[in-house]
Amino acid sequence: MPRITQLIEREAFPAGTVIFRQGDPGHVAYYIETGAVEISREVNGRPVVLDTVGAGRFFGEIALLDGGERVASAVAAEDTVCIPVTKDQLDSRIQNADPLLRILLQMLCAYIRSNAERIA
């Protein structure tokens, strides 16, 4: 199995670029190769920063895993290069996973969504 950094496709996001917005459909997650991304959720009409993720981390995975809308927005905090991971790429790996692991992923996604709703 190839390492994630050996995948060919990359996307560059200049600092300040909105990568996706809360409520958007989620068909792609991202692995950050370089840079950083600010994850925020709208509360009372204003963005509240939940986390800043850097190189070696994923973001956008919840919507990709459970097929729901984006639970938060993602904005490049600095010039950032990401490797996109599509739903098909992820699904092909999950289908081969232990059924217990698939159930656990579903439960974790539901838990994260529930907590995200409470923040709003």
N, CA, C and O of each residue as an XYZ file, in Angstrom:
480
protein
N       0.850     -1.180      0.000
C       0.000      0.000      0.000
C       0.895      1.242      0.000
O       1.819      1.327      0.810
N       0.639      2.211     -0.897
C       1.489      3.399     -0.950
C       1.255      4.309      0.250
O       0.157      4.372      0.802
N       2.291      4.995      0.629
C       2.149      5.983      1.694
C       1.324      7.149      1.173
O       1.320      7.416     -0.029
N       0.630      7.841      2.055
C      -0.236      8.957      1.638
C       0.536     10.011      0.873
O       0.004     10.593     -0.072
N       1.781     10.274      1.256
C       2.557     11.321      0.581
C       3.029     10.899     -0.798
O       3.561     11.722     -1.543
N       2.845      9.627     -1.156
C       3.233      9.176     -2.476
C       2.086      9.291     -3.481
O       2.283      9.049     -4.672
N       0.897      9.656     -3.015
C      -0.206      9.897     -3.940
C       0.156     11.097     -4.803
O       0.819     12.020     -4.330
N      -0.264     11.096     -6.043
C       0.199     12.093     -7.007
C      -0.462     13.458     -6.824
O       0.226     14.478     -6.809
N      -1.750     13.486     -6.689
C      -2.489     14.746     -6.706
C      -2.268     15.563     -5.437
O      -2.267     15.035     -4.325
N      -2.082     16.856     -5.636
C      -1.948     17.791     -4.525
C      -2.744     19.051     -4.863
O      -2.928     19.394     -6.030
N      -3.209     19.725     -3.822
C      -3.902     21.003     -4.010
C      -3.224     22.032     -3.130
O      -2.951     21.788     -1.955
N      -2.954     23.192     -3.722
C      -2.334     24.298     -2.980
C      -3.407     25.322     -2.634
O      -4.235     25.682     -3.471
N      -3.378     25.784     -1.394
C      -4.319     26.784     -0.915
C      -3.527     27.950     -0.324
O      -2.900     27.794      0.723
N      -3.544     29.110     -0.975
C      -2.872     30.271     -0.382
C      -3.522     30.655      0.943
O      -4.704     30.389      1.159
N      -2.761     31.272      1.818
C      -3.283     31.733      3.119
C      -4.565     32.525      2.908
O      -4.646     33.369      2.016
N      -5.564     32.244      3.738
C      -6.845     32.945      3.670
C      -7.877     32.292      2.766
O      -9.033     32.715      2.752
N      -7.491     31.284      2.022
C      -8.416     30.603      1.118
C      -9.416     29.756      1.908
O      -9.035     28.974      2.779
N     -10.703     29.925      1.588
C     -11.734     29.068      2.171
C     -11.702     27.747      1.410
O     -11.936     27.712      0.202
N     -11.415     26.679      2.113
C     -11.334     25.357      1.488
C     -12.728     24.739      1.405
O     -13.090     24.158      0.382
N     -13.497     24.860      2.462
C     -14.913     24.517      2.444
C     -15.594     25.235      3.593
O     -14.953     25.704      4.533
N     -16.934     25.308      3.488
C     -17.731     25.994      4.510
C     -18.629     24.996      5.238
O     -19.051     23.980      4.686
N     -18.899     25.323      6.485
C     -19.852     24.555      7.288
C     -21.144     24.411      6.491
O     -21.654     25.390      5.946
N     -21.670     23.193      6.424
C     -22.911     22.944      5.694
C     -22.715     22.486      4.262
O     -23.652     21.976      3.647
N     -21.513     22.656      3.712
C     -21.232     22.173      2.357
C     -21.290     20.647      2.341
O     -21.078     20.004      3.369
N     -21.581     20.061      1.159
C     -21.447     18.610      1.063
C     -19.972     18.235      1.161
O     -19.104     19.030      0.800
N     -19.687     17.036      1.644
C     -18.297     16.631      1.824
C     -17.942     15.415      1.005
O     -18.305     14.295      1.365
N     -17.235     15.618     -0.094
C     -16.841     14.513     -0.957
C     -15.334     14.243     -0.912
O     -14.847     13.271     -1.490
N     -14.606     15.124     -0.215
C     -13.151     15.011     -0.153
C     -12.692     15.378      1.256
O     -13.189     16.333      1.853
N     -11.744     14.613      1.774
C     -11.024     14.991      2.991
C      -9.623     15.375      2.537
O      -9.250     15.128      1.390
N      -8.854     15.972      3.420
C      -7.525     16.432      3.038
C      -6.480     16.011      4.067
O      -6.719     16.036      5.274
N      -5.329     15.630      3.556
C      -4.153     15.372      4.362
C      -3.221     16.552      4.140
O      -2.890     16.868      2.997
N      -2.793     17.208      5.214
C      -1.944     18.394      5.083
C      -0.492     17.953      4.945
O       0.078     17.333      5.844
N       0.089     18.285      3.804
C       1.494     17.982      3.576
C       2.369     19.096      4.159
O       3.345     18.826      4.859
N       2.015     20.339      3.865
C       2.699     21.499      4.451
C       1.670     22.587      4.736
O       0.651     22.685      4.052
N       1.943     23.397      5.743
C       1.053     24.499      6.058
C       0.155     24.203      7.246
O       0.428     23.311      8.050
N      -0.926     24.975      7.338
C      -1.872     24.829      8.446
C      -3.247     25.308      8.009
O      -3.379     26.187      7.158
N      -4.274     24.706      8.614
C      -5.663     25.023      8.293
C      -6.424     25.282      9.579
O      -6.325     24.522     10.542
N      -7.183     26.364      9.579
C      -8.005     26.729     10.732
C      -9.399     26.146     10.540
O     -10.034     26.348      9.505
N      -9.861     25.424     11.547
C     -11.187     24.817     11.525
C     -12.082     25.629     12.460
O     -11.757     25.824     13.631
N     -13.214     26.100     11.927
C     -14.103     26.935     12.742
C     -15.553     26.544     12.513
O     -15.909     25.932     11.506
N     -16.368     26.915     13.473
C     -17.809     26.666     13.405
C     -18.518     27.975     13.699
O     -18.101     28.738     14.571
N     -19.590     28.228     12.966
C     -20.338     29.460     13.165
C     -21.218     29.343     14.402
O     -22.006     28.407     14.536
N     -21.071     30.313     15.305
C     -21.867     30.389     16.523
C     -22.410     31.807     16.624
O     -21.642     32.768     16.669
N     -23.725     31.940     16.661
C     -24.372     33.253     16.710
C     -23.878     34.166     15.592
O     -23.653     35.358     15.799
N     -23.712     33.584     14.402
C     -23.326     34.369     13.234
C     -21.854     34.719     13.143
O     -21.443     35.439     12.233
N     -21.057     34.222     14.071
C     -19.622     34.530     14.068
C     -18.813     33.231     14.086
O     -19.217     32.256     14.719
N     -17.666     33.219     13.391
C     -16.839     32.004     13.414
C     -16.114     31.847     14.751
O     -15.556     32.805     15.287
N     -16.135     30.625     15.275
C     -15.408     30.284     16.492
C     -14.386     29.216     16.103
O     -14.750     28.146     15.615
N     -13.111     29.518     16.323
C     -12.055     28.587     15.948
C     -12.070     27.383     16.888
O     -11.989     27.526     18.108
N     -12.176     26.195     16.291
C     -12.166     24.953     17.062
C     -10.766     24.359     17.151
O     -10.395     23.761     18.161
N      -9.991     24.533     16.078
C      -8.663     23.938     16.034
C      -7.892     24.520     14.862
O      -8.479     25.027     13.906
N      -6.585     24.442     14.947
C      -5.711     24.711     13.816
C      -4.897     23.451     13.614
O      -4.168     23.017     14.506
N      -5.029     22.864     12.427
C      -4.352     21.601     12.134
C      -3.199     21.849     11.181
O      -3.293     22.669     10.268
N      -2.112     21.132     11.405
C      -0.915     21.337     10.607
C      -0.489     20.088      9.868
O      -1.231     19.111      9.770
N       0.725     20.146      9.352
C       1.281     19.067      8.535
C       1.169     17.715      9.237
O       1.408     17.586     10.437
N       0.797     16.717      8.443
C       0.682     15.364      8.972
C      -0.685     15.026      9.534
O      -0.886     13.932     10.060
N      -1.636     15.962      9.427
C      -2.983     15.714      9.970
C      -4.030     15.789      8.867
O      -3.811     16.388      7.815
N      -5.162     15.172      9.133
C      -6.305     15.204      8.222
C      -7.328     16.224      8.702
O      -7.374     16.568      9.883
N      -8.146     16.700      7.768
C      -9.347     17.466      8.117
C     -10.396     17.196      7.047
O     -10.072     16.815      5.922
N     -11.668     17.401      7.416
C     -12.767     17.162      6.491
C     -13.204     15.713      6.425
O     -13.958     15.327      5.532
N     -12.735     14.914      7.362
C     -12.983     13.473      7.298
C     -14.379     13.062      7.762
O     -14.888     12.028      7.328
N     -15.000     13.842      8.626
C     -16.304     13.426      9.174
C     -17.356     13.350      8.068
O     -18.047     12.339      7.944
N     -17.485     14.395      7.273
C     -18.462     14.395      6.181
C     -18.148     13.298      5.168
O     -19.052     12.713      4.572
N     -16.871     13.028      4.982
C     -16.475     11.979      4.042
C     -16.867     10.598      4.587
O     -17.320      9.736      3.833
N     -16.692     10.396      5.874
C     -16.987      9.099      6.487
C     -18.479      8.806      6.573
O     -18.912      7.684      6.309
N     -19.272      9.826      6.946
C     -20.698      9.539      7.166
C     -21.634     10.096      6.095
O     -22.846      9.897      6.171
N     -21.086     10.790      5.101
C     -21.905     11.282      3.997
C     -22.733     12.508      4.317
O     -23.541     12.935      3.492
N     -22.552     13.085      5.495
C     -23.303     14.277      5.878
C     -22.638     15.553      5.400
O     -21.648     15.524      4.669
N     -23.201     16.673      5.827
C     -22.640     17.982      5.492
C     -21.411     18.267      6.347
O     -21.182     17.612      7.364
N     -20.632     19.242      5.926
C     -19.466     19.669      6.693
C     -19.924     20.214      8.037
O     -20.840     21.034      8.093
N     -19.296     19.769      9.120
C     -19.670     20.227     10.457
C     -18.998     21.541     10.815
O     -19.386     22.199     11.780
N     -17.991     21.923     10.037
C     -17.245     23.156     10.310
C     -16.688     23.686      8.998
O     -16.770     23.026      7.962
N     -16.127     24.874      9.054
C     -15.460     25.480      7.900
C     -13.961     25.285      8.033
O     -13.437     25.119      9.134
N     -13.280     25.306      6.894
C     -11.824     25.162      6.873
C     -11.232     26.273      6.018
O     -11.633     26.472      4.872
N     -10.268     26.999      6.594
C      -9.603     28.108      5.903
C      -8.096     27.921      6.063
O      -7.612     27.623      7.154
N      -7.363     28.099      4.966
C      -5.909     27.990      5.038
C      -5.373     29.097      5.947
O      -5.557     30.281      5.663
N      -4.714     28.711      7.037
C      -4.155     29.681      7.983
C      -2.834     30.242      7.468
O      -2.397     31.317      7.879
N      -2.213     29.504      6.571
C      -0.978     29.917      5.902
C      -0.966     29.197      4.563
O      -1.834     28.364      4.305
N      -0.007     29.501      3.715
C       0.083     28.766      2.451
C       0.163     27.281      2.771
O       1.004     26.845      3.556
N      -0.733     26.508      2.147
C      -0.903     25.103      2.528
C      -0.981     24.219      1.287
O      -1.607     24.577      0.289
N      -0.340     23.072      1.369
C      -0.434     22.063      0.315
C      -1.065     20.815      0.926
O      -0.605     20.302      1.946
N      -2.127     20.341      0.281
C      -2.875     19.184      0.786
C      -2.950     18.091     -0.259
O      -2.867     18.344     -1.461
N      -3.107     16.879      0.222
C      -3.376     15.732     -0.626
C      -4.850     15.379     -0.421
O      -5.249     14.985      0.675
N      -5.665     15.521     -1.486
C      -7.074     15.182     -1.339
C      -7.281     13.674     -1.273
O      -6.601     12.909     -1.956
N      -8.230     13.262     -0.440
C      -8.608     11.858     -0.308
C     -10.100     11.791     -0.619
O     -10.914     12.374      0.097
N     -10.452     11.086     -1.676
C     -11.851     11.032     -2.110
C     -12.635      9.989     -1.335
O     -12.071      9.120     -0.670
N     -13.938     10.099     -1.440
C     -14.825      9.129     -0.796
C     -14.557      7.726     -1.337
O     -14.530      6.765     -0.568
N     -14.359      7.598     -2.646
C     -14.070      6.282     -3.226
C     -12.785      5.689     -2.664
O     -12.732      4.497     -2.358
N     -11.751      6.511     -2.526
C     -10.486      6.017     -1.971
C     -10.673      5.525     -0.538
O     -10.155      4.476     -0.157
N     -11.413      6.292      0.242
C     -11.644      5.912      1.633
C     -12.560      4.691      1.733
O     -12.294      3.763      2.498
N     -13.632      4.705      0.956
C     -14.587      3.594      1.006
C     -13.941      2.258      0.650
O     -14.264      1.232      1.248
N     -13.033      2.268     -0.319
C     -12.390      1.014     -0.709
C     -11.578      0.423      0.439
O     -11.451     -0.796      0.546
N     -11.034      1.272      1.287
C     -10.270      0.790      2.434
C     -11.198      0.366      3.583
O     -10.946     -0.631      4.259
N     -12.257      1.125      3.788
C     -13.190      0.812      4.869
C     -13.930     -0.495      4.594
O     -14.203     -1.257      5.521
N     -14.258     -0.761      3.328
C     -14.964     -2.005      2.987
C     -14.150     -3.234      3.369
O     -14.712     -4.287      3.670
N     -12.833     -3.101      3.356
C     -11.961     -4.225      3.700
C     -11.643     -4.283      5.194
O     -10.937     -5.184      5.649
N     -12.162     -3.326      5.946
C     -11.868     -3.272      7.383
C     -12.779     -4.221      8.153
O     -13.823     -4.650      7.662
N     -12.367     -4.525      9.340
C     -13.145     -5.337     10.256
C     -14.508     -4.654     10.481
O     -14.550     -3.439     10.672
N     -15.623     -5.407     10.463
C     -16.949     -4.810     10.679
C     -17.048     -4.029     11.995
O     -17.754     -3.024     12.068
N     -16.358     -4.480     13.009
C     -16.358     -3.768     14.289
C     -15.751     -2.377     14.132
O     -16.239     -1.413     14.721
N     -14.702     -2.275     13.350
C     -14.071     -0.988     13.086
C     -15.026     -0.054     12.339
O     -15.079      1.141     12.629
N     -15.772     -0.590     11.387
C     -16.735      0.239     10.645
C     -17.814      0.786     11.581
O     -18.198      1.951     11.474
N     -18.298     -0.046     12.488
C     -19.306      0.398     13.459
C     -18.723      1.472     14.371
O     -19.382      2.470     14.661
N     -17.514      1.271     14.811
C     -16.844      2.246     15.666
C     -16.695      3.587     14.955
O     -16.924      4.631     15.566
N     -16.320      3.579     13.690
C     -16.207      4.824     12.916
C     -17.548      5.533     12.825
O     -17.612      6.753     12.973
N     -18.624      4.785     12.582
C     -19.959      5.388     12.512
C     -20.334      6.035     13.841
O     -20.872      7.142     13.869
N     -20.049      5.345     14.934
C     -20.370      5.879     16.256
C     -19.564      7.137     16.553
O     -20.105      8.105     17.088
N     -18.277      7.134     16.212
C     -17.437      8.314     16.433
C     -17.936      9.510     15.625
O     -17.973     10.631     16.132
N     -18.314      9.275     14.387
C     -18.842     10.364     13.558
C     -20.115     10.951     14.176
O     -20.275     12.170     14.240
N     -21.011     10.083     14.626
C     -22.250     10.548     15.252
C     -21.950     11.354     16.510
O     -22.586     12.379     16.755
N     -20.991     10.902     17.307
C     -20.596     11.603     18.523
C     -20.021     12.981     18.203
O     -20.365     13.963     18.862
N     -19.161     13.062     17.211
C     -18.560     14.345     16.827
C     -19.623     15.293     16.295
O     -19.627     16.473     16.646
N     -20.519     14.799     15.460
C     -21.604     15.646     14.948
C     -22.477     16.176     16.090
O     -22.847     17.350     16.106
N     -22.796     15.305     17.031
C     -23.616     15.709     18.166
C     -22.942     16.821     18.963
O     -23.586     17.801     19.338
N     -21.649     16.667     19.218
C     -20.907     17.704     19.954
C     -20.796     18.996     19.156
O     -20.861     20.083     19.729
N     -20.632     18.893     17.855
C     -20.555     20.092     17.005
C     -21.877     20.864     17.049
O     -21.878     22.095     17.061
N     -22.990     20.148     17.072
C     -24.306     20.799     17.145
C     -24.466     21.553     18.461
O     -25.071     22.625     18.494
N     -23.932     21.004     19.531
C     -24.020     21.665     20.836
C     -23.246     22.972     20.868
O     -23.622     23.901     21.583
N     -22.167     23.050     20.099
C     -21.354     24.278     20.067
C     -22.169     25.418     19.468
O     -22.056     26.564     19.901
N     -22.994     25.098     18.466
C     -23.790     26.132     17.803
C     -24.905     26.576     18.724
O     -25.698     27.445     18.359
